[in-house]
Amino acid sequence: MDAPARHTNSSEAPHVLVRDEGEVRRIVMNRGLQRNLLTFEMMAALKAALDAPDARVIIVAADGPAFCVGHDMKAMSSHHGDPDGGSAYFTDLFAACSDLMLAIATARQPVIAEVHAVAVAAGCQLVAACDLAVASEAATFGTTGVTYGLYCSTPAVPLTRTVPAKHAAEMLMTGDVVDAEHAARIGLVNRVVPAERLVEEAAALADRLAGKSAAVLALGKHAVQEQAGLPLAEAYARASRAMVANLALADGREGLAAFGQKRPGRWTDA
């Protein structure tokens, strides 16, 4: 599959382009001229596009010279002159961002970030929030807010759940931008590929996931998230309940039958 042309878009362009390719929904942030800022409109469009009941896998990609550079700092600065110093605006902004990240976490489908270029601040948060990420060799990542006097506290939520604590702390405290190979070493992305192979590699990963039981993946994604913050004994209890529930699924029973008969599973997603 050829990589899409990277170009800028006018302010009248739709915020996202959505294409359903078989069982995979591809969501492309389409405000390249604005470097795909996470404005209220962009976040609402992304969240709406994540509602894809017929898709088995979702890919989040972007057009333009950046994957996503986070929130609109100029707009944020302009609200410091509000009577409340911008507090109401900032509260609404970060609530909308949190809602988007939670929509990714609670989506039934695996969500893959396809990162072709720079992803910083809330753009890095978006990558960390996705279940999986494939990056171009040209991609870069950073939680750069501290450089401008704004600690990336909300990006820290998925980042600290994705990469080891000291790597997360270094990114958050220095604001340094790291290359794709470093991001792969610390676990922020799953793999790094040449730019010309990025779309193909993300699609191949999506196709592999689409071949699994959607019901099993949804159950497992939810269970892993739930147990992550629990004490060890409670985590095992929660995971054990998930295994029992999994085996009660039609696809759980089919999987055992397929294993015994040495054949591929025939999934009904139930």
ChimeraX commands (.cxc) that place a marker at each C-alpha (Angstrom):
marker #1 position 0.00,0.00,0.00 radius 0.5
marker #1 position 1.36,3.41,-0.94 radius 0.5
marker #1 position 1.83,5.99,1.78 radius 0.5
marker #1 position -0.60,8.92,1.54 radius 0.5
marker #1 position 0.76,12.22,0.31 radius 0.5
marker #1 position 1.81,14.45,3.17 radius 0.5
marker #1 position 0.47,17.94,2.66 radius 0.5
marker #1 position -1.15,20.78,4.51 radius 0.5
marker #1 position -4.87,21.43,4.74 radius 0.5
marker #1 position -6.93,24.59,4.88 radius 0.5
marker #1 position -8.86,25.63,7.96 radius 0.5
marker #1 position -12.07,24.63,6.16 radius 0.5
marker #1 position -10.94,21.02,5.71 radius 0.5
marker #1 position -12.63,18.34,7.81 radius 0.5
marker #1 position -10.76,17.71,11.00 radius 0.5
marker #1 position -10.50,13.98,10.37 radius 0.5
marker #1 position -10.86,11.71,7.38 radius 0.5
marker #1 position -12.43,8.33,8.08 radius 0.5
marker #1 position -12.03,5.35,5.81 radius 0.5
marker #1 position -13.30,1.87,6.57 radius 0.5
marker #1 position -11.01,-0.63,4.87 radius 0.5
marker #1 position -12.65,-4.00,5.32 radius 0.5
marker #1 position -12.61,-4.64,9.06 radius 0.5
marker #1 position -10.20,-1.80,9.85 radius 0.5
marker #1 position -11.22,1.81,10.45 radius 0.5
marker #1 position -8.55,4.31,9.47 radius 0.5
marker #1 position -8.85,7.75,11.10 radius 0.5
marker #1 position -6.56,10.44,9.69 radius 0.5
marker #1 position -6.12,13.78,11.44 radius 0.5
marker #1 position -6.54,16.22,8.59 radius 0.5
marker #1 position -5.41,19.62,9.80 radius 0.5
marker #1 position -1.80,19.50,8.65 radius 0.5
marker #1 position -1.57,23.27,8.24 radius 0.5
marker #1 position -2.28,23.54,11.98 radius 0.5
marker #1 position 0.01,20.58,12.69 radius 0.5
marker #1 position -3.06,18.64,13.85 radius 0.5
marker #1 position -3.49,20.60,17.07 radius 0.5
marker #1 position -5.83,18.99,19.57 radius 0.5
marker #1 position -8.40,21.74,19.48 radius 0.5
marker #1 position -11.90,21.15,20.84 radius 0.5
marker #1 position -13.04,20.47,17.29 radius 0.5
marker #1 position -10.25,17.99,16.57 radius 0.5
marker #1 position -10.81,16.11,19.81 radius 0.5
marker #1 position -14.56,15.91,19.20 radius 0.5
marker #1 position -14.00,14.64,15.66 radius 0.5
marker #1 position -11.52,12.00,16.83 radius 0.5
marker #1 position -13.82,10.83,19.60 radius 0.5
marker #1 position -16.76,10.57,17.20 radius 0.5
marker #1 position -14.69,8.61,14.69 radius 0.5
marker #1 position -13.70,6.11,17.39 radius 0.5
marker #1 position -17.34,5.03,17.54 radius 0.5
marker #1 position -16.99,2.25,14.98 radius 0.5
marker #1 position -19.13,-0.75,15.95 radius 0.5
marker #1 position -18.43,-2.60,12.70 radius 0.5
marker #1 position -14.65,-2.24,12.83 radius 0.5
marker #1 position -12.40,-4.84,14.43 radius 0.5
marker #1 position -9.32,-2.59,14.61 radius 0.5
marker #1 position -8.80,1.19,14.52 radius 0.5
marker #1 position -5.75,3.03,13.18 radius 0.5
marker #1 position -5.13,6.68,14.13 radius 0.5
marker #1 position -2.86,8.45,11.63 radius 0.5
marker #1 position -2.25,12.01,10.48 radius 0.5
marker #1 position -1.63,14.14,7.43 radius 0.5
marker #1 position 0.84,16.99,7.16 radius 0.5
marker #1 position 4.31,17.71,8.55 radius 0.5
marker #1 position 3.39,16.64,12.10 radius 0.5
marker #1 position 1.49,13.78,13.65 radius 0.5
marker #1 position 0.21,16.05,16.41 radius 0.5
marker #1 position 1.84,18.85,18.39 radius 0.5
marker #1 position -0.68,18.91,21.23 radius 0.5
marker #1 position -2.94,21.75,22.32 radius 0.5
marker #1 position -3.10,25.22,20.81 radius 0.5
marker #1 position -0.73,27.19,23.04 radius 0.5
marker #1 position -1.68,30.51,21.41 radius 0.5
marker #1 position -5.34,29.92,22.17 radius 0.5
marker #1 position -4.46,28.90,25.70 radius 0.5
marker #1 position -2.40,32.04,26.20 radius 0.5
marker #1 position -5.24,34.24,24.96 radius 0.5
marker #1 position -7.49,33.01,27.77 radius 0.5
marker #1 position -5.21,34.29,30.51 radius 0.5
marker #1 position -7.04,37.57,30.06 radius 0.5
marker #1 position -10.39,36.03,30.97 radius 0.5
marker #1 position -12.01,37.26,34.22 radius 0.5
marker #1 position -11.15,33.92,35.86 radius 0.5
marker #1 position -7.65,33.83,34.37 radius 0.5
marker #1 position -8.74,31.15,31.92 radius 0.5
marker #1 position -9.62,28.57,34.56 radius 0.5
marker #1 position -12.98,27.62,33.03 radius 0.5
marker #1 position -11.49,27.33,29.53 radius 0.5
marker #1 position -8.57,25.23,30.73 radius 0.5
marker #1 position -10.86,22.99,32.77 radius 0.5
marker #1 position -13.03,22.33,29.71 radius 0.5
marker #1 position -9.98,21.79,27.48 radius 0.5
marker #1 position -8.36,19.15,29.66 radius 0.5
marker #1 position -11.70,17.48,30.36 radius 0.5
marker #1 position -12.26,17.13,26.61 radius 0.5
marker #1 position -8.75,15.73,26.18 radius 0.5
marker #1 position -9.26,13.25,29.00 radius 0.5
marker #1 position -12.57,12.17,27.45 radius 0.5
marker #1 position -10.78,11.46,24.16 radius 0.5
marker #1 position -8.05,9.42,25.83 radius 0.5
marker #1 position -10.66,7.48,27.81 radius 0.5
marker #1 position -12.56,6.79,24.58 radius 0.5
marker #1 position -9.41,5.14,23.21 radius 0.5
marker #1 position -8.94,3.13,26.39 radius 0.5
marker #1 position -12.57,1.97,26.49 radius 0.5
marker #1 position -12.93,1.23,22.77 radius 0.5
marker #1 position -13.68,-2.44,22.22 radius 0.5
marker #1 position -11.16,-2.54,19.41 radius 0.5
marker #1 position -7.39,-2.40,19.57 radius 0.5
marker #1 position -6.31,1.12,18.61 radius 0.5
marker #1 position -3.02,1.54,16.71 radius 0.5
marker #1 position -1.17,4.86,16.39 radius 0.5
marker #1 position 0.56,5.25,13.01 radius 0.5
marker #1 position 3.12,7.98,13.66 radius 0.5
marker #1 position 4.90,9.50,10.66 radius 0.5
marker #1 position 6.37,12.64,12.23 radius 0.5
marker #1 position 6.59,14.73,15.39 radius 0.5
marker #1 position 4.27,13.84,18.30 radius 0.5
marker #1 position 4.75,16.10,21.28 radius 0.5
marker #1 position 2.89,17.20,24.41 radius 0.5
marker #1 position -0.73,16.00,24.08 radius 0.5
marker #1 position 0.28,14.50,20.71 radius 0.5
marker #1 position 2.68,12.23,22.57 radius 0.5
marker #1 position -0.15,11.56,25.02 radius 0.5
marker #1 position -2.30,10.42,22.10 radius 0.5
marker #1 position 0.38,7.92,21.03 radius 0.5
marker #1 position 0.82,6.61,24.58 radius 0.5
marker #1 position -2.94,6.25,24.99 radius 0.5
marker #1 position -3.24,3.95,21.97 radius 0.5
marker #1 position -2.89,0.23,22.57 radius 0.5
marker #1 position -0.10,-0.14,20.00 radius 0.5
marker #1 position 2.06,2.20,17.96 radius 0.5
marker #1 position 4.07,1.91,14.75 radius 0.5
marker #1 position 6.45,4.77,13.99 radius 0.5
marker #1 position 8.39,6.00,11.01 radius 0.5
marker #1 position 12.13,6.45,11.39 radius 0.5
marker #1 position 11.40,10.17,10.98 radius 0.5
marker #1 position 9.02,10.33,13.95 radius 0.5
marker #1 position 9.98,12.14,17.15 radius 0.5
marker #1 position 8.34,12.24,20.57 radius 0.5
marker #1 position 8.36,14.49,23.60 radius 0.5
marker #1 position 6.41,15.84,26.54 radius 0.5
marker #1 position 7.69,19.32,25.92 radius 0.5
marker #1 position 5.38,21.38,28.11 radius 0.5
marker #1 position 7.87,21.89,30.93 radius 0.5
marker #1 position 10.09,23.84,28.53 radius 0.5
marker #1 position 7.29,26.41,28.32 radius 0.5
marker #1 position 6.38,26.39,31.99 radius 0.5
marker #1 position 3.59,23.83,31.75 radius 0.5
marker #1 position 4.30,20.36,33.14 radius 0.5
marker #1 position 2.66,17.68,30.98 radius 0.5
marker #1 position 0.59,16.25,33.82 radius 0.5
marker #1 position -2.21,14.85,31.65 radius 0.5
marker #1 position 0.17,13.34,29.06 radius 0.5
marker #1 position 1.90,11.75,32.05 radius 0.5
marker #1 position -1.16,9.57,32.72 radius 0.5
marker #1 position -0.77,7.23,29.71 radius 0.5
marker #1 position 2.98,7.81,29.48 radius 0.5
marker #1 position 3.66,6.51,33.01 radius 0.5
marker #1 position 1.43,3.53,32.27 radius 0.5
marker #1 position 3.36,2.77,29.08 radius 0.5
marker #1 position 7.07,3.31,29.75 radius 0.5
marker #1 position 9.24,2.65,32.82 radius 0.5
marker #1 position 9.02,5.31,35.52 radius 0.5
marker #1 position 12.49,6.80,35.15 radius 0.5
marker #1 position 12.19,7.10,31.38 radius 0.5
marker #1 position 8.82,8.80,31.82 radius 0.5
marker #1 position 10.27,11.12,34.46 radius 0.5
marker #1 position 13.16,12.09,32.17 radius 0.5
marker #1 position 10.81,12.93,29.31 radius 0.5
marker #1 position 8.45,14.88,31.57 radius 0.5
marker #1 position 11.11,16.75,33.53 radius 0.5
marker #1 position 13.47,17.66,30.68 radius 0.5
marker #1 position 10.98,18.20,27.89 radius 0.5
marker #1 position 13.54,16.63,25.56 radius 0.5
marker #1 position 12.38,15.35,22.18 radius 0.5
marker #1 position 13.55,11.79,21.46 radius 0.5
marker #1 position 13.84,9.93,18.19 radius 0.5
marker #1 position 11.81,6.91,17.14 radius 0.5
marker #1 position 14.50,4.36,18.00 radius 0.5
marker #1 position 14.68,5.70,21.56 radius 0.5
marker #1 position 10.89,5.62,21.77 radius 0.5
marker #1 position 10.98,1.96,20.76 radius 0.5
marker #1 position 13.69,1.13,23.30 radius 0.5
marker #1 position 11.63,2.50,26.18 radius 0.5
marker #1 position 8.39,0.94,24.94 radius 0.5
marker #1 position 6.51,4.02,23.80 radius 0.5
marker #1 position 6.16,2.50,20.32 radius 0.5
marker #1 position 6.15,-1.14,19.26 radius 0.5
marker #1 position 8.30,-0.87,16.16 radius 0.5
marker #1 position 10.08,1.58,13.90 radius 0.5
marker #1 position 10.02,1.22,10.14 radius 0.5
marker #1 position 11.24,3.21,7.12 radius 0.5
marker #1 position 8.84,6.01,6.20 radius 0.5
marker #1 position 7.85,4.38,2.93 radius 0.5
marker #1 position 6.72,1.24,4.77 radius 0.5
marker #1 position 4.80,2.90,7.62 radius 0.5
marker #1 position 1.28,2.61,6.21 radius 0.5
marker #1 position 1.92,-0.95,5.06 radius 0.5
marker #1 position 3.30,-2.05,8.44 radius 0.5
marker #1 position 0.46,-0.47,10.42 radius 0.5
marker #1 position -2.07,-2.08,8.09 radius 0.5
marker #1 position -0.36,-5.48,8.40 radius 0.5
marker #1 position -0.50,-5.25,12.19 radius 0.5
marker #1 position -4.16,-4.26,12.02 radius 0.5
marker #1 position -4.90,-7.22,9.76 radius 0.5
marker #1 position -3.25,-9.59,12.23 radius 0.5
marker #1 position -5.42,-8.27,15.02 radius 0.5
marker #1 position -8.53,-8.37,12.84 radius 0.5
marker #1 position -7.98,-12.12,12.51 radius 0.5
marker #1 position -8.49,-12.64,16.23 radius 0.5
marker #1 position -11.80,-12.90,18.05 radius 0.5
marker #1 position -13.15,-9.39,18.60 radius 0.5
marker #1 position -14.99,-10.53,21.73 radius 0.5
marker #1 position -11.83,-12.03,23.22 radius 0.5
marker #1 position -9.73,-8.95,22.46 radius 0.5
marker #1 position -12.37,-6.64,23.97 radius 0.5
marker #1 position -12.61,-8.72,27.13 radius 0.5
marker #1 position -8.84,-8.95,27.45 radius 0.5
marker #1 position -8.21,-5.24,26.82 radius 0.5
marker #1 position -10.67,-4.29,29.55 radius 0.5
marker #1 position -9.35,-6.86,32.02 radius 0.5
marker #1 position -5.71,-5.81,31.58 radius 0.5
marker #1 position -6.62,-2.17,32.17 radius 0.5
marker #1 position -8.64,-3.01,35.28 radius 0.5
marker #1 position -5.98,-5.12,36.94 radius 0.5
marker #1 position -3.12,-2.71,36.26 radius 0.5
marker #1 position -3.78,-0.51,39.27 radius 0.5
marker #1 position -4.67,-3.26,41.73 radius 0.5
marker #1 position -2.52,-4.86,44.42 radius 0.5
marker #1 position -1.01,-8.16,43.25 radius 0.5
marker #1 position -3.51,-10.51,44.90 radius 0.5
marker #1 position -6.48,-8.48,43.66 radius 0.5
marker #1 position -4.94,-8.28,40.20 radius 0.5
marker #1 position -4.72,-12.06,40.00 radius 0.5
marker #1 position -8.30,-12.41,41.24 radius 0.5
marker #1 position -9.52,-9.96,38.59 radius 0.5
marker #1 position -7.49,-11.67,35.87 radius 0.5
marker #1 position -8.76,-15.09,36.95 radius 0.5
marker #1 position -12.35,-13.90,36.64 radius 0.5
marker #1 position -11.52,-12.64,33.17 radius 0.5
marker #1 position -10.14,-16.05,32.18 radius 0.5
marker #1 position -13.30,-17.77,33.41 radius 0.5
marker #1 position -15.47,-15.27,31.52 radius 0.5
marker #1 position -13.31,-15.77,28.42 radius 0.5
marker #1 position -13.81,-19.52,28.52 radius 0.5
marker #1 position -17.56,-18.98,28.81 radius 0.5
marker #1 position -17.59,-17.08,25.51 radius 0.5
marker #1 position -18.56,-18.98,22.38 radius 0.5
marker #1 position -15.18,-18.02,20.93 radius 0.5
marker #1 position -13.45,-19.29,24.06 radius 0.5
marker #1 position -15.08,-22.66,23.61 radius 0.5
marker #1 position -14.32,-22.59,19.88 radius 0.5
marker #1 position -10.68,-21.82,20.59 radius 0.5
marker #1 position -10.28,-24.92,22.77 radius 0.5
marker #1 position -12.04,-27.04,20.16 radius 0.5
marker #1 position -9.81,-25.64,17.38 radius 0.5
marker #1 position -6.69,-26.33,19.46 radius 0.5
marker #1 position -7.75,-29.92,20.05 radius 0.5
marker #1 position -8.56,-30.45,16.39 radius 0.5
marker #1 position -5.38,-28.68,15.21 radius 0.5
marker #1 position -7.23,-26.20,13.01 radius 0.5
marker #1 position -7.68,-22.40,12.91 radius 0.5
marker #1 position -10.43,-20.97,15.05 radius 0.5
marker #1 position -13.71,-19.95,13.41 radius 0.5
marker #1 position -14.68,-16.86,15.35 radius 0.5
marker #1 position -18.22,-15.59,15.79 radius 0.5
marker #1 position -17.15,-12.64,17.98 radius 0.5
marker #1 position -19.43,-13.84,20.76 radius 0.5
marker link #1:1,2 radius 0.2
marker link #1:2,3 radius 0.2
marker link #1:3,4 radius 0.2
marker link #1:4,5 radius 0.2
marker link #1:5,6 radius 0.2
marker link #1:6,7 radius 0.2
marker link #1:7,8 radius 0.2
marker link #1:8,9 radius 0.2
marker link #1:9,10 radius 0.2
marker link #1:10,11 radius 0.2
marker link #1:11,12 radius 0.2
marker link #1:12,13 radius 0.2
marker link #1:13,14 radius 0.2
marker link #1:14,15 radius 0.2
marker link #1:15,16 radius 0.2
marker link #1:16,17 radius 0.2
marker link #1:17,18 radius 0.2
marker link #1:18,19 radius 0.2
marker link #1:19,20 radius 0.2
marker link #1:20,21 radius 0.2
marker link #1:21,22 radius 0.2
marker link #1:22,23 radius 0.2
marker link #1:23,24 radius 0.2
marker link #1:24,25 radius 0.2
marker link #1:25,26 radius 0.2
marker link #1:26,27 radius 0.2
marker link #1:27,28 radius 0.2
marker link #1:28,29 radius 0.2
marker link #1:29,30 radius 0.2
marker link #1:30,31 radius 0.2
marker link #1:31,32 radius 0.2
marker link #1:32,33 radius 0.2
marker link #1:33,34 radius 0.2
marker link #1:34,35 radius 0.2
marker link #1:35,36 radius 0.2
marker link #1:36,37 radius 0.2
marker link #1:37,38 radius 0.2
marker link #1:38,39 radius 0.2
marker link #1:39,40 radius 0.2
marker link #1:40,41 radius 0.2
marker link #1:41,42 radius 0.2
marker link #1:42,43 radius 0.2
marker link #1:43,44 radius 0.2
marker link #1:44,45 radius 0.2
marker link #1:45,46 radius 0.2
marker link #1:46,47 radius 0.2
marker link #1:47,48 radius 0.2
marker link #1:48,49 radius 0.2
marker link #1:49,50 radius 0.2
marker link #1:50,51 radius 0.2
marker link #1:51,52 radius 0.2
marker link #1:52,53 radius 0.2
marker link #1:53,54 radius 0.2
marker link #1:54,55 radius 0.2
marker link #1:55,56 radius 0.2
marker link #1:56,57 radius 0.2
marker link #1:57,58 radius 0.2
marker link #1:58,59 radius 0.2
marker link #1:59,60 radius 0.2
marker link #1:60,61 radius 0.2
marker link #1:61,62 radius 0.2
marker link #1:62,63 radius 0.2
marker link #1:63,64 radius 0.2
marker link #1:64,65 radius 0.2
marker link #1:65,66 radius 0.2
marker link #1:66,67 radius 0.2
marker link #1:67,68 radius 0.2
marker link #1:68,69 radius 0.2
marker link #1:69,70 radius 0.2
marker link #1:70,71 radius 0.2
marker link #1:71,72 radius 0.2
marker link #1:72,73 radius 0.2
marker link #1:73,74 radius 0.2
marker link #1:74,75 radius 0.2
marker link #1:75,76 radius 0.2
marker link #1:76,77 radius 0.2
marker link #1:77,78 radius 0.2
marker link #1:78,79 radius 0.2
marker link #1:79,80 radius 0.2
marker link #1:80,81 radius 0.2
marker link #1:81,82 radius 0.2
marker link #1:82,83 radius 0.2
marker link #1:83,84 radius 0.2
marker link #1:84,85 radius 0.2
marker link #1:85,86 radius 0.2
marker link #1:86,87 radius 0.2
marker link #1:87,88 radius 0.2
marker link #1:88,89 radius 0.2
marker link #1:89,90 radius 0.2
marker link #1:90,91 radius 0.2
marker link #1:91,92 radius 0.2
marker link #1:92,93 radius 0.2
marker link #1:93,94 radius 0.2
marker link #1:94,95 radius 0.2
marker link #1:95,96 radius 0.2
marker link #1:96,97 radius 0.2
marker link #1:97,98 radius 0.2
marker link #1:98,99 radius 0.2
marker link #1:99,100 radius 0.2
marker link #1:100,101 radius 0.2
marker link #1:101,102 radius 0.2
marker link #1:102,103 radius 0.2
marker link #1:103,104 radius 0.2
marker link #1:104,105 radius 0.2
marker link #1:105,106 radius 0.2
marker link #1:106,107 radius 0.2
marker link #1:107,108 radius 0.2
marker link #1:108,109 radius 0.2
marker link #1:109,110 radius 0.2
marker link #1:110,111 radius 0.2
marker link #1:111,112 radius 0.2
marker link #1:112,113 radius 0.2
marker link #1:113,114 radius 0.2
marker link #1:114,115 radius 0.2
marker link #1:115,116 radius 0.2
marker link #1:116,117 radius 0.2
marker link #1:117,118 radius 0.2
marker link #1:118,119 radius 0.2
marker link #1:119,120 radius 0.2
marker link #1:120,121 radius 0.2
marker link #1:121,122 radius 0.2
marker link #1:122,123 radius 0.2
marker link #1:123,124 radius 0.2
marker link #1:124,125 radius 0.2
marker link #1:125,126 radius 0.2
marker link #1:126,127 radius 0.2
marker link #1:127,128 radius 0.2
marker link #1:128,129 radius 0.2
marker link #1:129,130 radius 0.2
marker link #1:130,131 radius 0.2
marker link #1:131,132 radius 0.2
marker link #1:132,133 radius 0.2
marker link #1:133,134 radius 0.2
marker link #1:134,135 radius 0.2
marker link #1:135,136 radius 0.2
marker link #1:136,137 radius 0.2
marker link #1:137,138 radius 0.2
marker link #1:138,139 radius 0.2
marker link #1:139,140 radius 0.2
marker link #1:140,141 radius 0.2
marker link #1:141,142 radius 0.2
marker link #1:142,143 radius 0.2
marker link #1:143,144 radius 0.2
marker link #1:144,145 radius 0.2
marker link #1:145,146 radius 0.2
marker link #1:146,147 radius 0.2
marker link #1:147,148 radius 0.2
marker link #1:148,149 radius 0.2
marker link #1:149,150 radius 0.2
marker link #1:150,151 radius 0.2
marker link #1:151,152 radius 0.2
marker link #1:152,153 radius 0.2
marker link #1:153,154 radius 0.2
marker link #1:154,155 radius 0.2
marker link #1:155,156 radius 0.2
marker link #1:156,157 radius 0.2
marker link #1:157,158 radius 0.2
marker link #1:158,159 radius 0.2
marker link #1:159,160 radius 0.2
marker link #1:160,161 radius 0.2
marker link #1:161,162 radius 0.2
marker link #1:162,163 radius 0.2
marker link #1:163,164 radius 0.2
marker link #1:164,165 radius 0.2
marker link #1:165,166 radius 0.2
marker link #1:166,167 radius 0.2
marker link #1:167,168 radius 0.2
marker link #1:168,169 radius 0.2
marker link #1:169,170 radius 0.2
marker link #1:170,171 radius 0.2
marker link #1:171,172 radius 0.2
marker link #1:172,173 radius 0.2
marker link #1:173,174 radius 0.2
marker link #1:174,175 radius 0.2
marker link #1:175,176 radius 0.2
marker link #1:176,177 radius 0.2
marker link #1:177,178 radius 0.2
marker link #1:178,179 radius 0.2
marker link #1:179,180 radius 0.2
marker link #1:180,181 radius 0.2
marker link #1:181,182 radius 0.2
marker link #1:182,183 radius 0.2
marker link #1:183,184 radius 0.2
marker link #1:184,185 radius 0.2
marker link #1:185,186 radius 0.2
marker link #1:186,187 radius 0.2
marker link #1:187,188 radius 0.2
marker link #1:188,189 radius 0.2
marker link #1:189,190 radius 0.2
marker link #1:190,191 radius 0.2
marker link #1:191,192 radius 0.2
marker link #1:192,193 radius 0.2
marker link #1:193,194 radius 0.2
marker link #1:194,195 radius 0.2
marker link #1:195,196 radius 0.2
marker link #1:196,197 radius 0.2
marker link #1:197,198 radius 0.2
marker link #1:198,199 radius 0.2
marker link #1:199,200 radius 0.2
marker link #1:200,201 radius 0.2
marker link #1:201,202 radius 0.2
marker link #1:202,203 radius 0.2
marker link #1:203,204 radius 0.2
marker link #1:204,205 radius 0.2
marker link #1:205,206 radius 0.2
marker link #1:206,207 radius 0.2
marker link #1:207,208 radius 0.2
marker link #1:208,209 radius 0.2
marker link #1:209,210 radius 0.2
marker link #1:210,211 radius 0.2
marker link #1:211,212 radius 0.2
marker link #1:212,213 radius 0.2
marker link #1:213,214 radius 0.2
marker link #1:214,215 radius 0.2
marker link #1:215,216 radius 0.2
marker link #1:216,217 radius 0.2
marker link #1:217,218 radius 0.2
marker link #1:218,219 radius 0.2
marker link #1:219,220 radius 0.2
marker link #1:220,221 radius 0.2
marker link #1:221,222 radius 0.2
marker link #1:222,223 radius 0.2
marker link #1:223,224 radius 0.2
marker link #1:224,225 radius 0.2
marker link #1:225,226 radius 0.2
marker link #1:226,227 radius 0.2
marker link #1:227,228 radius 0.2
marker link #1:228,229 radius 0.2
marker link #1:229,230 radius 0.2
marker link #1:230,231 radius 0.2
marker link #1:231,232 radius 0.2
marker link #1:232,233 radius 0.2
marker link #1:233,234 radius 0.2
marker link #1:234,235 radius 0.2
marker link #1:235,236 radius 0.2
marker link #1:236,237 radius 0.2
marker link #1:237,238 radius 0.2
marker link #1:238,239 radius 0.2
marker link #1:239,240 radius 0.2
marker link #1:240,241 radius 0.2
marker link #1:241,242 radius 0.2
marker link #1:242,243 radius 0.2
marker link #1:243,244 radius 0.2
marker link #1:244,245 radius 0.2
marker link #1:245,246 radius 0.2
marker link #1:246,247 radius 0.2
marker link #1:247,248 radius 0.2
marker link #1:248,249 radius 0.2
marker link #1:249,250 radius 0.2
marker link #1:250,251 radius 0.2
marker link #1:251,252 radius 0.2
marker link #1:252,253 radius 0.2
marker link #1:253,254 radius 0.2
marker link #1:254,255 radius 0.2
marker link #1:255,256 radius 0.2
marker link #1:256,257 radius 0.2
marker link #1:257,258 radius 0.2
marker link #1:258,259 radius 0.2
marker link #1:259,260 radius 0.2
marker link #1:260,261 radius 0.2
marker link #1:261,262 radius 0.2
marker link #1:262,263 radius 0.2
marker link #1:263,264 radius 0.2
marker link #1:264,265 radius 0.2
marker link #1:265,266 radius 0.2
marker link #1:266,267 radius 0.2
marker link #1:267,268 radius 0.2
marker link #1:268,269 radius 0.2
marker link #1:269,270 radius 0.2
view
